[in-house]
Amino acid sequence: MKAYQRVFVIVLDSLGVGALPDADKFGDAGADTFGHILERMGSIAIPNLEKLGLTNLHPAGEMRGVDHPLGRYMRMKEASNGKDTMTGHWEIMGLLTTAPFKTFTETGFPEDLIRELEKRCGKRVIGNRAESGTKIIEELGEEEINTGAMIVYTSADSVMQICGNEETFDLANLYRCCEIAREITMKEEWRVGRVIARPYVGKKKGEFRRTANRRDYSLKPTGPTVLDALKDGGYDVIGVGKIHDIFSGEGLTKWVHSESSVNGMEQTIAFAQEDFKGLCFTNLVDFDALWGHRRDVSGYAKEIEKFDENLGVLLEQMRPDDLVILTADHGNDPTYSGTDHTREYAPFLAYSKQMAGGGALKDADTFAVIGATLADNFEVPMPEGTIGTSLLDQLI
């Protein structure tokens, strides 16, 4: 007998809760996304997250937790070798990544790769360095518009990002070039985790702004995940936001892209009002993309507050046999140096109206406990080669 008919797994992209024991190996000693935000802000208005136990799990600043939290909560270590979006999400659904994806932070992409990309796309590449997306568009946007060139850049992640002005480059052409780049970077020596289309609008410096028409072209997961097991078992597997891109559509029965994290929660709430059986898996990227990478503490804090408001709406919509799990895929401490993700524990908050009460759970040694719990709940086998142990008996 299934404990829950519907499970909502919501990833607050980059909301880490403290440095992992091996964080120093990644250059992230002392990182603490949520804790440092609270230390800087003192307190923030997150009554629903408090009610579920987030500040019990990680008190900081002026916030010290609540009496009788409703949720079950713990920290999760990342077992995989990495701190990027794909590694974190894949591990949530059971895949262990031992070899990190290739990065080109120090030197930009190799000349041979760039020459092949230019030849096949029919455009000259400009940029080709690690940079903030908004900064490089501001710097090179006019040149791209005036010459028909193509802005290519990377970051500390394993990613190739291609910018295109929607009016002069054309979205369809930008997506075409990104598909070519995805094919080229499948070569082992150039194997990046994601190619990202970064469209923008505006005619001159000071007017440029990125749009919501971003698309991620990811490597396919290295093996079947719990999403595949649920789909094969006949369940609905709904992806909201970047989930389709992160998993290359594998294991999903339905998906929607989101214009923002607020929109992603609105879409999740809309799915909660529908009749489905299975999983709704949501990624809320703005925490990471808009605030973590830009090292904007107050912006990050306000995004958490906006999420909390919609979390309250979702909790009201929940049915007695629904379960919601809140987590993260890595950290991105907005008080830290640089602009990179940070190697941190991910929070785990779980709540259902049928739970007998809340409280702390023992820390988990992998994010994959989430996928294993889903497989257990829906009575489907974990795919061969996946990791994780179910927590279902502790969430009833």
Buried (B, 14 or more C-beta within 10 A) or exposed (E): EBBBBBBBBBBBBBBBBBBBEEBEEBBBEEBBBBBBBBBBBEBBEBEBBBBBBBBBBBEBBEBEBBEEBBBBBBBBBBBBBBBBBBBBBBBBBBBBBEEBBEBBBEEBBEEEBBEBBBEBBEBEBBBBBBBBBBEBBBBBBBBBBEEEBBBBBBBBBBBBBBBBBBEBBEBEBBBBBBBBBBEBBEEEEBEBBBBBBBBBBBEEEEEBEBBEBBBBBBBEBEBBBBBBBBBBBEBBBBBBBBBBBBBBBBBBBBBBBBBBBBBBBBBBBEBBEEEBBBBBBBBBBBBBBBBBBBBBBEBBBBBBBBBBBBBBBBBEBBEEBBBBBBBBBBBBBBBBEEBBBBBBBBBBBBBBEBBEEBBEBEEBBBBBBBBBBBBBBBEBEBBEEBBBEBBBEBBB
